[in-house]
Amino acid sequence: PKKETQSFNENETVMVECVDSSETSLTLGWNTLNSVIKWELEWRPSQGDETWTKLGSKGFKTAMPPKQKNGLNPESSFDFRVRGRDAVDWYGWGPVQTFSTLKEGTLRQPPITLKTADEGALTVSWIIPEEQHLFKKSNNDEEEEEEKPVRYELQIREATSPTWNTISSTLTGNVAKKKNLNANNAYHFRIKPVCGVANIEQWAFSLSNSNPFKPSQPVAPLFRELFGQQLIDAKGISKSVDTLAGSVIAIYFSASWCGPCRQFTPQLANIYQSAKSAGRKFEVVFVSADRDEGSMKEYLGHMPWSAVPFGAPQRQQTQAKFQVNGIPHLKIFSPKGVLLDDNAVQSGNLTLPNIANWERV
């Protein structure tokens, strides 16, 4: 039997939220419910016609990413409501929410840009408005102009949520670092000046970054054990093992004195460069079986990846751990440290499609 239409219970309240606005559009989202398989979103002008109009002729399968209503009048208010249905029937409508488009001539900064992505942290930057507000103060009966520092409000939201949260409303400068982020989530940011610029009432939040920013993944503990804390490249520059985080890792056991190794290295380099060009998260770490540091450095000079330093104890420890008796030898690991191929030199499984699949293991 068909159940009676019901509203969301107190713990399942779904409200439309305004993710972004412009002079002629509103971008809406809402938090999802696991039981819902389809959503309906309706809108109407807040003044005048009370008829509700459906946004999206077929409804929506997901609550996020946000949905946009275009073609609206500037500086006008509109009502929105949302409802969902499970496998049996529709729930009742959620509460009506009212949002307004921006006034014509509203000022906005360009979207925030990503400066660096670290483990559990994102550093973002933004453009400082050229106009700085000059205000006058009285000093010994004389008026002087004084520059007031620009302060900003910076907000953040998870890519899967419509809710904006303020990080700070007293920021100065044009760079900020947000720590304690979940490496499995992606984030949007927006900024607006709150004081120190001319016509402050005309400023609105910037558009958010179109592609969400994601903190770097923590490197798997196995790779710290195998490689230590630092790797070295062909130019002798050290880099942190943390740069391997989130990548499929190929451990390349090889040596300059080995003829088959010198034949295989260019093949591996071609695959490596192709993977990089395709945007794949793939790294190779060279573990040398050379007899002296000079030979290792000369050989590394022909490689586009990094190596365990010759003098690091992990170089011999890693060879012993895997009982590598013959080279070239190439072990493939997932970003989480799962062994995927015991020796890709023999298996021939190191291909771009496989690397793409291995990224998700």
N, C-alpha and C positions, 0 to 999 in steps of 0.2 A: 504493500500500500504506500501511496505517496505521503511523505511526512509533511507536517505543517511547516511553512516557511518560518525560519527562526533568525533572530539576530545573533551576532557574535556574542559569546558570553563575556563576562567581565575580564577574563584572562586572555581573550582572543579579539580585543578591540582593534579594528583596522581603520586607521585614519589616513586620508590622503595628505601628503606633505609636499610642499613646494620646494623642489630641488634647485630650480633656477628660474629667473624671469628676465624678460626683455621688454622693449616697448610694445611689441606685438605678439608675444608668446609667453606661455607658462609651461614649465617642465615639471611633471608630477611623478611621484613614486609613493610606495607604501610598503610596509613590512609584510612578508609572506606568512602564510599558514600552511603547515604540512598537509592538512586535509584537503586544501583547495586545489582543484584541477583546472579551473578557469575563472577569469576575472572579468567584471564589467565596470567601466569607468564612465560616469556621466557628468555633464557640465551644463551651466546656464548662466546668463547674466545675473548679477546680484540685484539689479534694479530692472523692473519692467517685466518682460516675458518670463513666466514661471515654468515654462515647459522644459523638461530635461531632455538633453540630446546625448546620444551615445557617442563616445570617442573610441574609434576603432570598430569598424563594422562587424568584425568577427570576435570582438573581445580580445583578451590577452591570456596567454598561457602562464606568464610569470609576472610577479609584482615589480621586479627590477630586471633589466635596466629601466630608467625613467621613460615616461611617455610625454610627448610634447603636443601641446595645442597651439597651433599657429593662427594667424589671421585675426588677432584680437585688436581692439582699440587701445591706444596708449592711455595710461593713467585711469584704468577702469577695473572694476572688481567683478569677480566671477566665482560662482559656487561650484564645488566638486564633491562627488560622493563615489564610493566604491563598494562593490559586493563581490562575493565569491561563491562558487558552488563546489560541492564535493561530488562523489560518484552518484549520489541520490538526487539532490535538489539544491536550489539556491539558498544561501543564507540571506538574512535581511540586510538592508543597506547600512553601511557604517555612518557615523556622524557627518553632517555637511560641514565642509571647510571652505573658507573664503580667502582668495588670494587676489592680488592686484598686479597689473602690468606696470612697467616703469613709465615715468613721465618722459616726454620727448626732450632730448638734450641731456638725459642723465649721463653722468661721467663714470667710466669704468676703466680700471687698469687692465692690461693684457693678462691672459691666464698665467698662473704661476708655472715656473719651470723647475725641473728636477736638477739639483746640483750634484748630489751623491746619494747612493743607496748603500747603506751599511746593514750589518746584521741587527735586525730589530729597530732600525732607525732610518729616517729619511731627512735629508737636508734640502730645503727648497729655497728659491730666490724669486724676487719680483722687481719690477721696474718702479723706481721712485718718481712720483709726479714732478714735473718741472716746476709747476707753480707752488711756491712756498708762501704760506700766509704771513704777511707782514702786519703786525698790529702795532698800535701806538700806545705809548704809556707816558705819563706825566713825570717829568724829572726836573725839579727846580723850576717849575713853571714853563719848561720847554718840552715840546713833544719830540720824541725820538722814535725812529722805526727800529724794531727788533725782530729778529727771525725766530719763529717758534718751531721747535722740532716736530717733524711729522711722526705721528704715532699710528699704528695699524692694528686692526683686528684680523687675526688669522683663524680660519676655521677648517675643520677636517671632517670627512665622513668616509666610512667604508664603502667600497664599490657596490656591495650588496645591500646597502642600507640607504634610505632617503634622508636620514637624520644628520643635520650638521651640528657639530660641537665646537665651541670656541676653545682654542688652544691658549690664546692670550689676546687681550685688547689694549695692551700697552707696549707693543713692540716698536722698536726703532731700528733704523738701518734697513737692509733689504735681504737679509738671510736669516733663516730660522731652522733649527734642527728639532725634529719630533722624535723622542725616544720611546722605548717600551711598546713598540708596535709588534703585531703578530706577523711573523714572516710568511704565513700562509694567506694573509689578506692583502688586498690592494686598496689604495686610498686616493681620494680626491681632495684638493685644497682650493680655497678661495681667500681673497684678501680685499680689504678696503681701508682707506685712511679714515681715522676717526677724529683727528685734529691736526692742525699744522698746515693745511692746504686751503687755498681760496675756495669759497663757495662749497664748504664741506657738506651742506645739505643736498647738493646735487650729485654726490658720489654714492654709488651702490657697490655691492660686492662684485668682484671680477667674475667672469665666467670661470668655471672650474676647468682643470686640465682635462682634455678630451679623453686621453688614455690614462688610466689610473697608474699611480706609482706603487711599486712593490719593493719592500725591504729585501735585501739579499738573504738567501737561505743560510743557516749555520752550516758550516762544513761538517761532514760526517766524522765522528770521532776516529773511525778507522783510518782516515787519510792523515790525521795528525799523528797517529801511531806509525804509519808507514813512511811519512815524508818529513816529520818534524814540523817546526814552525815556519821555516823559510825555504823558498825555492830560489833558483837562480836561472836567468835566461842567457841567451847567446852573447849579450853585451856585458855580462857580468853583473847585471842589476838584480838585486834581491827583491823578492815580492812575497807577501804573506800567503801561506797555504789557504787562508780564508778566501782568496780569489777563485778557488776551485768550487766554492759553494754553489749548489744547484746544478752542477754540470755532470754529464756522463764522463767518467774518468777512464782513460786507457793508460795502464802502466807499461812502459816500453823498456824491456830489458834488452840491452844492445851494447855494442862496443865497436870502436874504430878499427880494430884488428880483424874483425869478423867480416869476411867477404859477403855472405848472404845478408848480413845486416846492412851493409852499404848498398846492396841492391834493393832491400825492402824499404829503407828509410825514405827515398824519394816517393815511393808509392803511398806510404803513410802520410807524408807531407801533402800530397795532392788531395787525399781524402780529408785531411785536417782543414786545408784551405777551403775546400768545397763546403764543408760543414759550416765553417765560419761565415762564408758568403751567403749561405742559406739561412743564417740566423739560428743555427742549432747551438745548444749549450753543450759543447764538447771540448774537453781538454786532454792533452797528452802529458804525462810526466815521465821523463827519461831517467832510468836507473842504470847507471853506467857500470859495465864490467871491465872498463879499461884498467890498465896496470899503473897508470900515473895520471896526475891531474892535467898535465899539458895535453896529453892525447884526448882526454875527455873534453877539454875546452875546445880543442880544434874540431872535434866531431860535433859538439853541440852547436858550433857556429853554422852548421848546415841544417839546423832544426829550427822551426818557427815556434816551438813550445818551450817549456821550462824543464828543469832537472833538479833532482836531489843533489845538493853540493857534494863534491868528491870527498871532502873531509868529514861530512856528517855521518854519525854512526848508523843512521837509518839506511844508508845506501847498502851496506853489507847485510844489515839485519833483515831488510825487506827481501833480498835475494835468498837468504837462508830460510825465511819464514815460508816462502813459496817453493822452496827446493828447486830453484831454476838451474837446471843442468845444461840446457841447450838454448842458444840464442840464434836469431831474434825470437823473442817471446813477448806476446802482447795480451795482457789480461784486461778485460773490460768490466767496469763496475758501474752500478747505478749511482745517481747522486746521493742516495742513502747508504751506499757502501755494500750493496748486494752484488755478489759475483755473478756476472751475466754470461761471460765467455772465458773459459780457462786459457785459451790461446787462439786469438783471432788470426794469427799468422797462418795457422793450419786450417782453421774452420772457414776462413774467408767471409765471415759474417759481418765484418765492419763495412756497412753500407749506410748511405744517408737515410733510407727508410727505417732501418733498424735503430740508428741513433735517435731519430725522432720518437720511435716507440719506447726506447730505453729511458728517455727523459722522464717518462711518466711512471717508471717502476719505483 
